[in-house]
Amino acid sequence: MEQLNAIHQNAVEHTKRKVLEDLDRFFELRPELPSYEEYIEERNHYIDQIWLNVWLNKSTNAVSKHLKKVHLQEVGYDVEGLDRRLIIKLFRTEMRKYRPFDVNEWFTSTYKSNSDLWVESYSKARIQFIKRQKETEEQEKQEAIKERVTRTSLKLIRKKQEELYLYLRYFVACKLKSDIKSKPMYETIDPVKIEESLTEIEAFEIIYNTRVSDFLETLTGSVHKVSLEWEKRHYEYETYFYVYQRLITNYLSEFIPKWLVSQLSPNILSQYQDSFNEALTEKVMGSLILEQMYDYIESFFYRINDEYLSDLLNVADLPFDVEIHREKLEQDLAERERKIAEEKAELERKKQEEKRMLEDIFGREYSPPAGRNIRYVLHVGETNTGKTFQALKRMKEADSGLYLAPLRLLALEVYDKLNADGIPCSLKTGEEEKLTKGANHISSTVEMFHEKESYDIVVIDEAQMISDKDRGFSWYKAITKANANEVHIIGSRNMKQMILQLLGDSDIEIKEYEREIPLEVEQKTFNIKDTKKGDALVCFSRKRVLEIASHLQNTKRSVSMIYGSMPPETRKKQMQRFINGETNVIVSTDAIGMGLNLPIRRIVFLENEKFDGTRRRRLTSQEVKQIAGRAGRKGIYDIGKVAFTSDIKAMTKLLEKEDISISSFAIAPTSSVFERFQRYSRKLGAFFELWEKFESPKGTKKASLAEERELYEMVRDTDIEARLSVQELYGFLHLPFSPHDPGLADQWKETMYAIINREELPEPRIKTGSLEELELSYKAVGLHLLFLYRLERRTEALYWERVREEISDGVHDSLITEVKKIKKKCRKCNKQLPWDFSFQICNECHADRSQSRYKNYYHR
């Protein structure tokens, strides 16, 4: 085999080299010439082994698996199907016998009879060894002098760093004076966005009472590239911070090495010259102290940042003299300490003043009241246990009563029920008033509660909502400030301890309710084909409700729909169709879990997660119970069934899990708070800042006021803020509508301008072309009604209530006729997708997007 012959020759030469290298090492360590026999006696074991090691390694590594098998077949082995490791083992065994090279014979023939070659080899090895020793000693001397130079230099920097700072201070001062005089400075809203326009700053605006760090935040007007994580790049406006960071780094990188060379003693410089045969240069000095020098550069840079700009501009006018500049720095430092002390004192004064102001404005506003001379009845239990029925039964027996609901729909339901039972009842929500002649009972949303009105009985529904971060304070007010002989509080078990804590020593009766109708979880995974009469299918978005309802209608099922943004009147009609048997299936969001009593055989969770406005998350135990509790209806379905499309075990655990008690209630600004605030300021922006700083008392959590702030930013510093009191403006900001709905925020702003200008309120824009347009129109009319009732323009409100009712009829009709035509489509290319497709875009669009991201990542 030609390849083996070539490898063999290479192995022989390699073996010879290794033996000769070993001989050189042997000679190096002996000051006198050793004999041939001495070497053989000491190194014979190595010589014997070296050939086999070299040959086996080279032959095994260089010969391919195929050629190994060919060779083994040639010598009689059957290698078909053998493991690779076994082939290698057999090949190595064969190579041990293949043309062995006798190293001892070669070495003996080369040296034993040739004493001159032996002596010559010894001489060369010793000369090289002595030369290396001298080079090593010289390197050690050079490293020692380098170490001495480095150590002495760093000691000099530490000792005279104040002097170095004086040089830098004067250099920066001169540069600042030149730049402020000759270069433009800019500012912008967001320097990261280069599309933002720049505003030029006058130099005098930034000089006095300004730190250098403040000046360095101004923009040069140029754009530069910034490196981010993962090798990404982006562009933003350049600040003077980057300019001066580079400037100071370059200056000190040149100045410090030059200054050190001039400061070192002649003795050290002479030693360096003798050791290296050249003078110590600034470049070499810079490399010796590079790491430590950059630490000082960074320290000096941030020290410059802390200086007052006016101090440095004065320094620029002084000719440089170390002592004069040292004295000036000491004066400036003393003055700076005095200013810092003044700033700290002023800050502390403002802090204490703000603390007193916060205490005065908010004080004990949110402390639970002491026991009151009212009888409280707590109706505590799971969903669908008759709690509300029992509380309303007591209210109907009283001469006057107030029912407070979490939703307009529930208020409307109780209003209809009481009137149908022959008990005159009026309806009051933020968007409507229906006054019934001779009525002493009112059904209302909880936000409409007024503490100065008194009743025989007040019923407060869904009291666990007290913990809601945005609406919870309405329940707190109603529970703690209701004026009545009896207050009935209805809620889930987890609110019990919190309510007892709020009511303190009051007269309290607790009524516990258990489900008469058991819940049974189906162990089989639900499939949409299994949908039966009496099922309520639950998902968590309007879009999903419509897609599923469309699919069911197209498979010959009659469907009612419920979702949060649906008009209450429409929702009522959809429910009634189900109750009357016109439809046999409901598709709903979690809106079904809030006080809606329907003859539901089975609750089916089509999804186990929901988007809560911030993130997509797993349903909580309380949410699962609230929804699942709607299954079953006494006398119709004596067992309530619950089904899931996935994770049955995990979801069942949530259903069976004991509720965690509510440990805090929500608080929000009150009229008293605003009255006290107005003694300090007339700006609502200042109030929002104080609300942010106000520490919520233990057991409470502040309302975020996110939507109020969002609306406020639309009218901040406008005529609207100027002409309205803080409390009036907040009242309009607090109207119960979502500014995120298209067009509503603009409608709100237009109406606000009409109010302050004493003009006719703009009529809401009404479109009736599609279901979505009808729903938006309904909300627009609802917002208009909120304004009309707030302005006590009830006659106009009656007209717009009729208009809204007509729109809700249109929504209802559209749900019956149009939903069947709804198809799930790719959000990007509009291609029709299967109704149960899990994503918003099709596979092709997803692949295109992924490929585009891949290209962008690797070609940026």
C-alpha positions in Angstrom: 0.0 0.0 0.0 1.7 3.2 -1.2 0.1 5.4 1.5 1.5 3.2 4.3 5.0 3.3 2.8 4.8 7.1 2.7 3.5 7.2 6.3 6.2 4.8 7.4 9.0 6.9 6.0 7.5 10.0 7.7 7.3 8.1 11.0 10.9 7.0 10.8 12.1 10.7 10.3 9.8 11.9 13.1 11.2 9.2 15.5 14.8 10.2 14.6 14.0 13.9 15.4 12.5 13.0 18.7 15.5 10.9 19.8 17.9 13.7 18.8 15.8 16.2 20.8 15.9 13.9 23.8 19.7 13.6 23.4 20.1 17.4 23.3 18.1 17.7 26.6 20.3 15.0 28.1 23.5 16.9 27.1 22.2 20.3 28.4 22.0 19.2 32.0 25.6 17.9 32.1 28.5 20.3 32.6 31.0 17.5 31.4 30.8 15.3 28.4 28.9 12.1 29.3 29.6 8.7 27.6 27.5 7.0 25.1 26.9 4.2 27.6 25.6 6.6 30.2 23.0 7.9 27.8 21.9 4.4 26.7 21.6 3.2 30.3 19.4 6.2 31.3 17.3 6.7 28.2 17.1 3.2 26.7 13.4 2.7 27.8 12.5 5.9 25.9 14.3 4.9 22.7 12.6 1.5 22.8 9.1 3.0 23.1 9.3 6.1 20.9 9.0 4.3 17.5 5.9 2.3 18.4 4.1 5.4 19.7 4.9 7.5 16.7 4.2 4.8 14.1 0.9 3.7 15.6 -0.4 7.2 16.0 0.5 8.3 12.5 -0.8 5.1 10.8 -4.0 5.1 12.7 -4.8 8.8 12.2 -3.7 9.1 8.6 -5.3 6.0 7.1 -9.0 6.3 6.3 -11.6 3.7 7.5 -12.0 2.4 4.0 -8.2 1.8 3.6 -8.0 0.2 7.0 -10.7 -2.3 6.0 -8.9 -3.0 2.6 -5.6 -3.7 4.5 -7.3 -6.0 7.0 -9.1 -7.9 4.2 -5.7 -8.3 2.4 -4.3 -10.0 5.5 -7.3 -12.3 5.9 -9.8 -10.6 8.1 -13.6 -10.5 7.4 -14.5 -6.9 8.3 -18.0 -6.6 6.9 -20.4 -5.2 9.6 -17.6 -4.7 12.2 -17.8 -1.7 14.6 -15.5 1.2 13.8 -13.7 0.9 17.1 -13.0 -2.8 16.5 -11.6 -2.1 13.1 -9.2 0.5 14.6 -8.1 -2.0 17.3 -7.5 -4.8 14.7 -5.6 -2.3 12.4 -3.3 -1.1 15.3 -2.6 -4.8 16.1 -1.5 -5.4 12.5 0.6 -2.2 12.4 2.7 -3.3 15.4 4.1 -6.0 13.1 4.4 -3.9 10.0 8.0 -3.1 9.1 9.3 -2.3 12.6 12.1 0.3 12.7 15.0 -0.6 15.0 15.8 2.7 16.7 18.6 1.2 18.8 20.4 -0.1 15.8 20.1 3.3 14.0 21.3 5.2 17.2 24.2 2.8 17.8 25.4 3.0 14.2 25.2 6.7 14.2 27.0 7.5 17.5 28.7 4.5 19.1 31.6 4.3 16.7 31.7 8.1 15.9 33.1 9.8 18.9 33.7 13.1 17.0 30.0 13.4 16.2 29.2 12.6 19.9 31.5 15.4 21.1 30.2 17.8 18.4 26.5 17.2 19.4 27.4 17.7 23.0 29.1 21.0 22.3 26.2 22.4 20.2 23.7 21.4 22.9 25.6 23.1 25.7 26.2 26.3 23.6 22.5 26.6 22.9 21.6 25.9 26.5 24.0 28.5 27.9 22.7 31.0 25.3 19.1 30.4 26.4 20.1 30.8 30.1 21.6 34.2 29.4 18.5 35.3 27.4 16.3 34.2 30.2 18.4 36.1 32.8 18.3 39.2 30.6 14.5 38.9 30.1 14.1 38.6 33.9 16.2 41.7 34.4 14.1 43.5 31.8 10.9 42.4 33.4 12.2 43.5 36.8 13.0 47.0 35.5 9.6 47.2 33.8 8.0 46.2 37.1 10.0 48.9 38.9 9.1 51.5 36.2 5.4 50.5 36.5 5.4 50.5 40.3 7.2 53.8 40.6 4.9 55.4 37.9 1.7 54.3 39.6 3.0 55.6 42.9 3.7 58.9 41.3 0.2 59.1 39.8 -1.3 58.3 43.2 0.9 60.9 44.9 0.3 63.6 42.4 -3.2 62.8 41.0 -4.5 66.1 42.2 -1.8 67.8 40.1 -2.8 65.7 37.1 -6.4 66.7 37.6 -5.4 70.4 37.6 -3.8 69.9 34.1 -7.0 68.1 32.9 -9.2 70.7 34.5 -7.5 73.6 32.7 -7.5 71.7 29.4 -11.3 70.9 29.7 -12.1 74.5 30.9 -10.4 76.0 27.8 -12.2 73.5 25.5 -15.6 74.2 27.1 -15.2 78.0 26.8 -14.3 77.6 23.1 -17.2 75.1 22.4 -19.9 77.2 24.2 -18.8 80.2 22.3 -18.5 78.7 18.9 -20.5 75.4 18.7 -24.3 74.9 18.6 -26.2 73.0 21.3 -29.5 71.3 20.9 -32.2 69.5 22.8 -35.0 67.1 21.8 -37.9 65.2 23.3 -36.3 61.8 22.7 -32.6 61.7 21.5 -32.9 58.0 20.7 -35.4 58.8 17.9 -33.5 60.6 15.1 -36.7 61.5 13.4 -37.4 63.9 16.3 -36.7 67.6 15.5 -33.9 69.5 17.3 -34.3 72.8 19.2 -31.2 75.0 19.5 -30.3 76.2 23.1 -28.9 79.6 23.8 -25.5 79.3 25.6 -26.5 81.5 28.6 -29.3 79.1 29.4 -26.9 76.4 30.4 -24.0 78.2 31.9 -25.0 79.4 35.3 -25.9 77.1 38.2 -25.3 74.2 35.9 -23.1 71.2 36.4 -20.8 70.0 33.6 -22.9 66.7 33.5 -26.0 68.8 32.5 -24.1 70.5 29.7 -22.8 67.1 28.5 -26.4 65.9 28.1 -27.0 68.6 25.4 -26.9 67.5 21.7 -24.2 68.3 19.2 -26.6 68.0 16.3 -24.7 65.0 14.8 -26.0 61.5 14.7 -23.8 58.6 15.8 -23.9 54.8 15.9 -24.4 53.0 19.2 -23.5 49.4 19.9 -26.0 47.3 21.8 -26.3 43.7 22.9 -25.9 40.8 20.4 -23.9 43.0 18.1 -26.9 45.1 17.2 -26.5 48.7 16.1 -28.7 51.7 16.1 -28.5 55.4 15.5 -29.2 58.3 17.9 -28.4 61.9 18.4 -24.9 62.5 19.7 -24.5 64.3 23.1 -21.5 66.2 24.2 -21.0 63.4 26.8 -19.5 61.2 24.0 -17.5 64.1 22.6 -15.8 65.0 25.9 -15.4 61.4 26.9 -13.3 60.9 23.8 -11.5 64.2 24.2 -10.5 63.6 27.8 -9.4 60.0 27.1 -7.2 61.0 24.2 -5.7 64.0 26.1 -4.8 61.9 29.2 -3.7 58.9 27.2 -1.0 61.2 25.7 -0.3 63.5 28.6 0.1 61.0 31.5 2.8 58.8 29.9 4.7 62.0 28.8 4.4 63.5 32.2 5.6 60.3 33.9 8.7 60.0 31.8 9.6 63.5 32.8 9.0 62.7 36.5 11.0 59.5 36.8 14.5 59.6 38.4 17.6 59.6 36.1 18.7 56.3 37.9 15.5 54.4 36.7 15.8 55.9 33.2 19.5 54.8 33.0 18.7 51.3 34.2 16.0 51.0 31.5 18.4 52.3 28.9 21.1 49.8 29.9 18.7 46.9 30.0 16.9 47.6 26.7 19.6 49.5 24.8 17.1 52.3 24.1 15.5 55.1 26.0 12.1 54.7 27.8 9.5 56.2 25.4 6.1 57.7 26.1 4.6 54.8 24.0 6.2 52.1 26.1 5.2 54.0 29.3 1.6 54.1 28.1 1.6 50.3 27.5 3.1 49.6 30.9 0.3 51.4 32.9 -2.5 51.1 30.3 -5.1 49.3 32.5 -4.5 51.4 35.6 -4.3 54.6 33.5 -7.8 54.1 32.1 -9.1 53.7 35.7 -7.8 57.1 36.5 -9.1 58.5 33.2 -12.6 57.3 34.1 -12.3 58.7 37.6 -11.1 62.1 36.4 -13.9 62.2 33.7 -16.7 61.7 36.2 -15.0 64.2 38.6 -15.2 66.8 35.8 -18.9 65.9 35.4 -19.5 67.0 39.0 -17.9 70.4 38.5 -20.0 73.6 38.0 -19.7 74.9 34.5 -19.3 78.5 35.7 -16.2 77.4 37.8 -14.5 75.9 34.8 -15.2 78.9 32.6 -13.5 81.1 35.2 -10.5 78.6 35.3 -10.1 79.1 31.6 -9.2 82.7 32.1 -6.3 81.9 34.5 -2.8 81.3 33.0 -1.8 77.8 34.1 0.3 77.6 37.3 0.0 74.5 39.4 -0.1 76.4 42.7 -2.5 79.1 41.5 -4.9 76.5 40.0 -4.6 74.3 43.2 -5.7 77.2 45.3 -8.6 78.0 42.8 -9.7 74.3 42.9 -9.8 74.4 46.8 -11.9 77.6 46.7 -14.3 76.0 44.2 -14.6 72.8 46.2 -15.4 74.7 49.3 -18.0 76.8 47.5 -19.4 73.6 45.9 -19.7 72.0 49.3 -21.5 75.0 50.5 -23.9 74.9 47.5 -24.4 71.1 47.9 -25.2 71.7 51.6 -27.7 74.4 50.6 -29.2 72.2 48.0 -29.5 69.3 50.4 -31.1 71.6 53.0 -33.5 72.9 50.4 -34.3 69.4 49.2 -35.0 68.3 52.8 -37.1 71.3 53.4 -39.2 70.5 50.3 -39.3 66.9 51.3 -40.7 67.8 54.8 -43.1 70.3 53.2 -44.3 67.6 50.8 -44.7 65.1 53.6 -46.8 67.6 55.6 -48.8 68.4 52.4 -49.4 64.6 51.7 -50.5 64.1 55.3 -52.8 67.1 55.1 -54.4 66.1 51.7 -54.7 62.4 52.2 -54.3 62.0 56.0 -56.7 59.4 57.4 -59.0 59.6 54.4 -58.7 55.9 53.7 -58.8 54.5 57.2 -61.8 52.1 57.8 -64.5 53.9 59.8 -65.4 52.9 63.4 -68.4 50.8 64.1 -71.7 52.4 62.9 -75.3 52.0 64.1 -76.2 49.9 61.0 -77.1 46.2 60.7 -74.9 44.5 58.2 -75.8 41.2 56.5 -73.0 39.4 54.7 -74.2 36.9 52.0 -71.1 34.8 51.4 -70.8 31.9 49.0 -69.9 30.6 45.6 -71.5 31.6 42.3 -75.1 30.5 41.6 -76.0 29.8 45.3 -78.9 32.3 45.6 -77.1 35.0 47.5 -78.4 37.9 45.4 -81.9 36.4 45.4 -82.1 36.4 49.2 -80.7 39.9 49.6 -83.2 41.3 47.0 -86.0 39.4 48.7 -85.3 41.4 51.8 -85.0 44.7 49.9 -88.4 44.1 48.2 -89.9 43.9 51.7 -88.6 47.3 52.7 -90.2 50.7 52.2 -87.1 52.0 50.3 -84.0 50.3 48.9 -80.9 50.7 46.8 -79.3 47.9 44.7 -75.7 48.6 43.6 -74.4 46.4 40.7 -71.0 46.0 39.1 -72.6 46.2 35.6 -75.3 48.2 33.8 -76.8 44.9 32.7 -77.3 43.7 36.2 -78.7 47.0 37.3 -81.1 46.8 34.3 -82.0 43.2 35.2 -82.9 44.1 38.8 -84.8 47.2 37.6 -86.9 45.0 35.3 -87.4 42.3 37.9 -88.6 44.6 40.7 -91.1 46.5 38.4 -92.3 43.1 37.1 -92.9 42.0 40.7 -95.0 45.2 41.3 -92.4 47.1 43.2 -91.8 50.5 41.5 -88.1 50.9 40.9 -86.0 53.5 39.1 -82.8 52.9 37.2 -79.7 55.2 37.5 -76.4 54.6 35.8 -73.9 57.0 34.4 -75.4 56.7 30.9 -79.1 56.6 31.7 -81.9 57.4 34.1 -85.3 55.7 34.1 -87.5 57.3 36.8 -90.5 55.3 37.7 -93.5 57.2 39.2 -93.8 56.5 43.0 -90.6 54.5 43.1 -88.8 54.3 46.5 -86.4 51.7 45.2 -83.4 52.3 42.9 -81.3 49.9 40.9 -77.9 51.5 40.1 -74.3 50.9 39.2 -72.0 51.1 42.2 -70.2 54.1 40.8 -73.5 56.1 41.1 -73.6 55.6 44.9 -74.0 58.8 46.9 -73.4 58.7 50.7 -75.8 61.5 51.6 -78.9 59.5 50.4 -80.5 57.1 52.9 -82.6 54.0 52.5 -84.1 51.2 54.6 -82.1 48.6 52.7 -78.9 48.9 50.6 -77.8 45.8 48.6 -74.2 45.8 47.4 -73.5 43.0 44.9 -70.1 41.3 43.9 -68.3 42.9 46.9 -65.1 41.0 46.2 -64.6 43.6 43.5 -63.3 45.9 46.3 -59.9 44.6 45.5 -60.1 45.7 41.8 -57.2 48.2 41.3 -59.3 50.7 39.3 -62.9 50.3 40.4 -62.6 48.8 43.9 -62.9 52.1 45.7 -66.5 52.4 44.6 -67.3 49.3 46.7 -65.2 50.6 49.6 -67.3 53.8 49.6 -70.6 51.9 49.4 -69.7 49.4 52.1 -68.3 51.9 54.6 -70.5 54.9 53.9 -74.0 53.5 53.1 -76.8 55.2 55.0 -79.4 52.5 55.7 -81.0 50.5 58.5 -79.6 47.4 56.8 -76.8 46.9 54.4 -76.6 43.6 52.6 -73.2 42.8 51.2 -72.9 40.0 48.6 -69.7 38.3 47.6 -67.4 35.3 47.3 -65.9 33.6 50.3 -62.5 35.3 49.9 -63.9 38.7 50.7 -65.3 37.8 54.1 -62.3 38.6 56.3 -61.7 41.9 54.5 -65.3 43.1 54.9 -65.4 42.1 58.6 -62.2 44.1 59.1 -63.7 47.1 57.4 -67.0 47.0 59.5 -65.2 46.7 62.8 -67.5 46.5 65.8 -70.7 46.9 63.8 -73.8 44.6 64.1 -73.0 41.9 61.6 -74.9 38.8 60.5 -73.1 36.3 58.3 -75.1 34.1 56.0 -73.1 31.3 54.4 -74.3 29.7 51.1 -73.4 26.4 49.7 -74.2 25.2 46.2 -77.2 22.9 46.1 -76.2 21.9 42.6 -72.8 20.1 42.5 -70.2 20.7 39.8 -68.8 17.8 37.9 -65.7 18.0 35.8 -65.7 15.9 32.7 -62.6 13.8 32.3 -62.8 13.6 28.5 -61.1 16.5 26.6 -63.8 18.6 24.9 -64.1 18.8 21.2 -66.3 21.4 19.4 -68.2 18.5 17.7 -69.4 17.5 21.3 -71.3 20.8 21.7 -74.9 20.1 23.0 -78.0 22.0 24.0 -77.4 24.0 27.2 -73.7 24.4 26.7 -71.9 27.7 27.3 -68.5 27.9 25.5 -66.1 30.3 27.1 -63.2 32.1 25.4 -61.5 35.4 26.1 -61.9 37.9 23.3 -64.8 39.3 21.2 -63.1 38.2 18.0 -62.9 34.6 19.2 -66.5 34.6 20.3 -67.7 35.7 16.9 -65.4 33.2 15.1 -66.7 30.3 17.2 -70.3 31.4 16.9 -69.9 31.6 13.1 -68.6 28.1 13.0 -71.4 26.7 15.2 -74.1 28.5 13.1 -72.6 27.1 10.0 -72.9 23.6 11.5 -76.6 24.1 12.0 -76.6 25.2 15.7 -78.5 28.2 17.1 -76.2 30.4 19.1 -76.4 33.3 21.6 -73.4 35.5 22.2 -72.1 37.5 25.2 -69.0 39.6 25.4 -67.9 42.7 27.4 -68.3 45.4 24.8 -71.8 44.2 23.8 -74.5 46.7 24.6 -76.4 45.6 27.8 -79.7 45.7 26.0 -78.3 43.4 23.3 -76.8 41.1 25.8 -80.2 40.9 27.6 -81.9 39.9 24.3 -79.2 37.4 23.5 -79.7 35.9 27.0 -83.5 35.9 26.6 -83.2 34.0 23.3 -81.3 31.3 25.2 -83.7 31.2 28.1 -86.7 31.0 25.7 -85.1 28.1 23.7 -84.7 30.1 20.5 -80.9 29.3 20.8 -79.5 26.3 22.5 -75.8 27.2 22.9 -74.0 30.3 24.3 -70.6 31.5 23.3 -69.2 34.0 25.7 -66.2 35.7 27.2 -65.7 35.7 31.0 -68.5 38.3 31.1 -70.8 35.3 31.7 -69.3 34.9 35.2 -70.6 38.2 36.6 -74.2 37.7 38.0 -75.8 36.3 34.9 -78.3 33.5 35.9 -79.0 31.3 32.9 -80.1 27.7 32.4 -76.6 26.4 31.5 -76.1 22.6 31.5 -72.3 22.7 31.0 -69.6 25.4 31.0 -66.8 24.6 28.5 -63.5 26.4 28.8 -62.2 26.6 25.2 -59.1 28.5 26.5 -57.2 28.2 29.8 -55.4 31.6 29.4 -56.5 35.2 28.9 -54.8 38.5 28.1 -55.3 40.7 31.1 -54.3 44.0 29.4 -50.6 43.5 30.2 -49.7 39.9 29.4 -51.3 36.6 28.5 -51.5 34.4 31.6 -53.2 31.3 33.0 -56.6 31.8 34.6 -56.7 32.2 38.4 -58.6 29.9 40.7 -61.1 32.6 41.4 -61.7 33.2 37.7 -62.2 29.5 37.0 -64.7 29.2 39.9 -66.6 32.4 39.0 -67.2 31.1 35.4 -67.6 27.4 36.2 -70.2 28.3 38.9 -72.7 29.4 36.2 -73.2 25.7 35.3 -76.4 24.1 36.6 -79.9 25.4 37.3 -82.1 24.1 40.0 -85.1 22.2 38.6 -83.5 22.1 35.1 -79.9 20.9 35.4 -79.4 19.4 38.9 -75.7 18.8 38.1 -73.5 21.5 36.7 -71.0 20.1 34.2 -67.6 21.7 33.5 -65.4 20.7 30.6 -61.9 21.8 29.3 -60.1 21.4 26.0 -56.7 20.8 27.6 -54.9 20.5 31.0 -57.9 18.9 32.7 -56.0 17.9 35.8 -54.4 21.4 36.3 -57.7 23.2 35.7 -59.6 20.9 38.0 -57.1 21.7 40.8 -57.8 25.4 40.2 -61.5 24.7 40.5 -61.0 22.9 43.7 -58.4 25.2 45.2 -59.4 27.1 48.3 -59.6 30.9 47.7 -56.9 33.2 49.0 -58.6 35.8 51.2 -58.6 39.3 49.8 -56.0 41.2 51.8 -56.3 44.7 50.5 -58.9 47.1 49.0 -58.5 49.7 46.3 -58.5 53.4 47.1 -59.0 56.4 44.7 -59.2 60.2 45.1 -62.3 61.6 46.9 -64.0 65.0 46.8 -62.5 65.8 50.2 -59.0 65.0 48.9 -59.5 67.4 46.0 -60.8 70.1 48.3 -57.7 69.9 50.4 -55.4 69.7 47.4 -56.8 72.9 45.9 -55.3 74.8 48.9 -51.9 74.0 47.4 -52.3 73.9 43.6 -54.8 74.4 40.8 -53.0 72.0 38.4 -54.2 68.5 38.1 -50.8 67.4 36.9 -49.4 68.3 40.3 -52.1 66.1 41.9 -51.2 63.1 39.8 -47.5 63.6 40.9 -48.6 63.7 44.6 -50.8 60.6 44.1 -47.8 58.8 42.8 -45.8 59.8 45.9 -48.6 59.1 48.4 -47.9 55.8 50.1 -51.0 53.7 50.2 -51.9 52.8 53.8 -51.3 49.2 54.9 -54.1 46.9 53.6 -54.9 49.2 50.6 -53.7 49.7 47.0 -54.0 52.8 45.0 -56.0 53.0 41.8 -53.6 53.5 38.9 -55.5 56.4 37.4 -53.9 55.4 34.1 -56.9 56.3 31.9 -57.4 59.6 33.7 -53.7 60.5 33.2 -53.9 59.6 29.5 -56.9 61.9 29.0 -55.3 64.6 31.1 -52.3 64.7 28.8 -54.7 65.7 26.0 -55.8 68.8 27.8 -52.8 69.7 30.0 -52.0 73.5 29.9 -55.0 74.1 27.6 -58.1 76.4 28.1 -59.9 73.3 29.4 -57.6 73.0 32.4 -57.5 76.8 32.9 -61.3 77.2 33.0 -62.3 74.2 35.1 -61.7 73.6 38.7 -59.5 70.6 39.6 -62.5 68.6 40.8 -64.6 69.4 37.8 -61.9 68.4 35.4 -61.2 65.2 37.3 -64.9 64.4 37.2 -64.8 64.5 33.4 -61.5 62.5 33.3 -63.2 59.9 35.4 -66.2 59.3 33.2 -66.5 55.5 32.8 -65.5 54.9 29.2 -62.3 53.6 27.5 -60.2 56.2 25.8 -58.5 53.3 23.9 -61.6 52.8 21.7 -61.2 54.4 18.3 -62.6 57.9 18.2 -63.9 58.1 21.8 -60.9 60.0 23.1 -61.3 62.6 20.3 -65.0 62.8 21.0 -64.3 63.4 24.6 -61.9 66.2 23.8 -64.2 67.9 21.3 -67.0 67.8 23.9 -64.8 69.3 26.6 -64.0 72.2 24.3 -67.7 72.7 23.6 -68.4 72.8 27.3 -65.9 75.5 28.2 -66.8 77.5 25.1 -70.5 77.2 26.0 -71.2 75.7 22.6 -73.6 73.0 21.6 -72.2 69.6 22.4 -71.0 67.8 19.2 -73.3 65.0 18.3 -71.7 61.5 18.4 -70.7 60.0 15.0 -73.0 57.2 14.1 -72.3 54.5 11.5 -74.4 51.5 11.0 -72.7 49.6 8.2 -71.2 46.7 10.1 -71.4 45.1 13.5 -68.2 46.8 14.6 -69.4 50.2 13.5 -72.7 49.7 15.3 -70.8 48.8 18.5 -68.6 51.8 18.2 -71.6 54.0 17.6 -73.3 52.6 20.7 -70.2 53.5 22.7 -70.1 57.0 21.2 -73.7 57.6 22.1 -73.0 56.2 25.6 -70.2 58.7 26.1 -72.5 61.5 24.9 -75.1 60.4 27.5 -72.4 60.4 30.2 -71.8 64.1 29.4 -75.6 64.9 29.2 -76.3 63.4 32.6 -73.3 65.0 34.2 -74.5 68.3 32.9 -78.1 67.4 34.0 -79.5 67.8 30.5 -82.0 65.0 31.0 -84.5 66.0 28.3 -81.8 65.6 25.6 -80.6 62.4 27.3 -84.0 60.8 26.7 -83.7 61.3 23.0 -80.2 59.9 22.8 -81.3 56.9 25.0 -83.9 56.1 22.3 -81.2 56.5 19.6 -78.9 54.1 21.6 -81.7 51.6 22.0 -82.2 51.6 18.2 -78.4 51.0 17.7 -78.5 48.1 20.3 -81.4 46.6 18.2 -79.2 46.9 15.2 -76.4 45.1 17.0 -78.8 42.3 18.0 -80.1 41.9 14.5 -76.6 41.9 13.1 -75.5 39.2 15.5 -78.4 37.1 14.3 -77.9 37.7 10.5 -74.3 38.6 10.0 -72.2 36.4 12.3 -72.7 33.4 10.1 -70.7 35.1 7.4 -67.7 35.9 9.6 -64.6 34.0 8.5 -61.2 33.8 10.3 -58.6 35.5 8.1 -54.9 36.0 8.1 -54.2 39.4 9.6 -51.5 40.1 7.1 -52.6 38.7 3.7 -56.3 38.3 4.4 -56.3 34.6 3.4 -59.1 32.6 4.9 -58.0 30.3 7.7 -59.7 27.3 9.4 -62.0 28.6 12.2 -59.9 26.8 14.9 -56.5 27.9 13.5 -54.4 28.9 16.6 -52.6 32.0 15.2 -53.5 35.4 13.7 -51.4 35.0 10.6 -51.1 32.1 8.2 -48.1 29.7 8.0 -46.8 31.4 4.7 -46.8 34.9 6.2 -45.2 33.5 9.4 -42.5 31.9 7.3 -41.9 35.1 5.3 -41.7 37.1 8.5 -39.2 34.6 10.1 -37.1 34.6 7.0 -37.1 38.4 6.9 -35.9 38.6 10.5 -33.2 36.0 9.8 -31.9 38.1 6.9 -32.0 41.3 8.9 -30.1 39.7 11.7 -27.3 38.3 9.6 -27.0 41.2 7.2 -27.2 44.2 9.4 
